[in-house]
Amino acid sequence: MIEILRSIAPELQEINRFNAIIGKQKRNAEQAYLQSKMLLSESLEGLDAGNDPIEIRDAIADVIVVAQGGCFIADAYQVGHIAGGALKLSSLDQIFTSSADSVAAAWRWMQKPDAEEKRHPYYHSLELTIRRCVAYAASNNIPLKADLQAVN
C-alpha cells in the first residue's frame, strides 16, 4: 500500500494545488464543515454504487479527492508521505460507513475554539479515509493513479 500512496503523491499534490487556486482557506472551520458535507455526499454515492465497478471506482477516487481537500484545509502534510501498513477490509461498505463516522467526529473536533490545536484529529480522520480507499483499490486491482488523474 505504501507504494501506491507514493505513486499517487503527484495526484494528491495536484488536489492541493487546485484547492489553493480556487481559494480554499487553511484552518477554516466553516470550509472544513463544507468539505465534510461533500465527503459524506461522496461516501453515500459509494454506498449507492452497488456492484457497478465503474461507479465504485468513481466513488473511491472522489472520496480521496474530497478527503485530500480536507487535508489541505487542515493545513496538513499530504497523505502520501506517511509510512504504515495496509488495512484489511472486508467490504466497500466498511470504507464508506467508517468514513462518514470519521467525518462526523472530525467536524466535532473542528468546532472547538482552538482550531490550530484541533486540526490534527481532523486530519487523522481524513488520512484514515484515504488509506482505506487506497487499501480497497489495492486489494481489488483498481488503477487508482489513472482514476485520480481522470478526476483531477
C-alpha positions in Angstrom: 0.0 0.0 0.0 2.9 2.4 0.7 4.0 2.1 -2.9 0.5 3.1 -4.1 0.5 6.1 -1.7 3.8 7.1 -3.1 2.7 6.6 -6.6 -0.3 8.9 -6.2 1.6 11.6 -4.4 1.7 13.8 -7.5 -2.1 13.5 -7.8 -2.5 14.5 -4.2 -0.3 17.5 -4.8 -2.5 18.4 -7.8 -5.5 18.3 -5.5 -3.8 20.7 -3.1 -2.8 23.0 -5.9 -6.5 23.0 -7.2 -7.8 23.9 -3.7 -5.3 26.7 -3.4 -6.3 28.1 -6.8 -10.0 28.1 -6.0 -9.2 29.9 -2.8 -10.0 27.4 0.0 -8.7 28.7 3.2 -6.5 26.7 5.5 -7.6 26.1 9.1 -11.0 27.4 8.4 -13.7 25.6 10.3 -16.6 26.7 8.0 -14.7 25.4 5.0 -13.9 22.2 6.9 -17.6 21.7 7.6 -18.5 22.2 3.9 -15.7 19.8 2.9 -17.1 17.3 5.4 -20.6 17.5 4.0 -19.1 17.0 0.5 -17.3 13.9 1.8 -20.4 12.5 3.3 -22.2 13.0 -0.1 -19.4 11.2 -2.0 -19.4 8.4 0.6 -23.2 7.9 0.1 -22.7 7.8 -3.6 -20.2 5.0 -3.0 -22.8 3.1 -0.9 -25.3 3.5 -3.8 -22.9 2.1 -6.3 -24.0 -1.4 -5.6 -21.8 -3.8 -7.7 -21.2 -1.4 -10.5 -17.4 -1.4 -10.9 -17.3 2.0 -12.7 -19.4 3.7 -10.0 -17.3 2.1 -7.3 -14.1 3.3 -8.9 -15.6 6.8 -9.3 -16.7 6.9 -5.7 -13.3 5.8 -4.4 -11.5 8.5 -6.5 -14.0 11.2 -5.5 -13.7 10.3 -1.8 -9.9 10.5 -2.0 -10.1 13.9 -3.8 -12.5 15.4 -1.3 -10.6 14.0 1.7 -7.4 15.3 0.4 -9.1 18.7 0.0 -10.0 18.4 3.7 -6.3 17.7 4.4 -5.5 20.9 2.5 -7.9 22.9 4.7 -6.5 21.3 7.8 -3.1 22.6 6.6 -1.6 19.1 6.9 1.0 17.2 5.0 -0.1 15.2 2.1 -1.1 11.7 2.9 1.4 10.0 0.6 4.3 10.9 2.9 3.2 8.8 5.8 4.5 5.2 6.2 2.4 2.3 7.5 0.8 -1.0 6.7 -2.2 -1.7 4.6 -5.5 -2.1 6.3 -7.5 -5.3 5.8 -11.0 -4.5 4.6 -14.0 -6.9 4.3 -16.2 -4.7 2.1 -16.7 -1.4 0.4 -19.5 -0.6 3.0 -16.9 -0.6 5.7 -14.9 2.1 4.0 -17.8 4.4 3.5 -19.6 3.8 6.8 -16.3 4.4 8.6 -15.6 7.5 6.5 -19.0 9.0 7.5 -18.4 8.3 11.1 -14.9 9.7 10.9 -16.1 12.9 9.3 -18.8 13.5 11.9 -16.2 13.1 14.6 -13.8 15.3 12.8 -16.3 18.1 12.5 -17.0 18.0 16.2 -13.2 18.5 16.7 -13.1 21.4 14.3 -15.9 23.2 16.2 -13.6 23.5 19.2 -12.3 27.1 19.7 -8.7 26.3 19.1 -8.7 25.1 15.5 -4.9 25.2 15.3 -4.6 22.6 18.1 -7.6 20.6 16.9 -6.7 20.3 13.2 -4.6 17.1 13.8 -7.6 14.8 14.7 -9.5 16.2 11.7 -6.5 15.4 9.5 -6.2 12.0 11.1 -9.7 11.0 10.2 -9.3 12.2 6.6 -5.9 10.5 6.3 -7.5 7.2 7.5 -10.3 7.6 5.0 -7.8 8.0 2.2 -5.8 5.0 3.4 -9.0 2.9 3.5 -9.8 3.8 -0.1 -6.2 3.1 -1.2 -6.3 -0.3 0.6 -9.6 -1.2 -1.1 -8.3 -0.1 -4.5 -5.1 -2.2 -4.0 -7.0 -5.3 -2.9 -9.3 -5.0 -5.9 -6.7 -4.1 -8.6 -8.3 -0.7 -9.2 -6.0 1.6 -11.2 -6.1 4.3 -8.7 -3.5 6.6 -10.2 -5.4 6.6 -13.5 -8.7 7.2 -11.8 -7.3 10.2 -9.8 -5.8 11.6 -12.9 -9.2 11.4 -14.6 -10.9 13.2 -11.6 -8.2 15.8 -11.5 
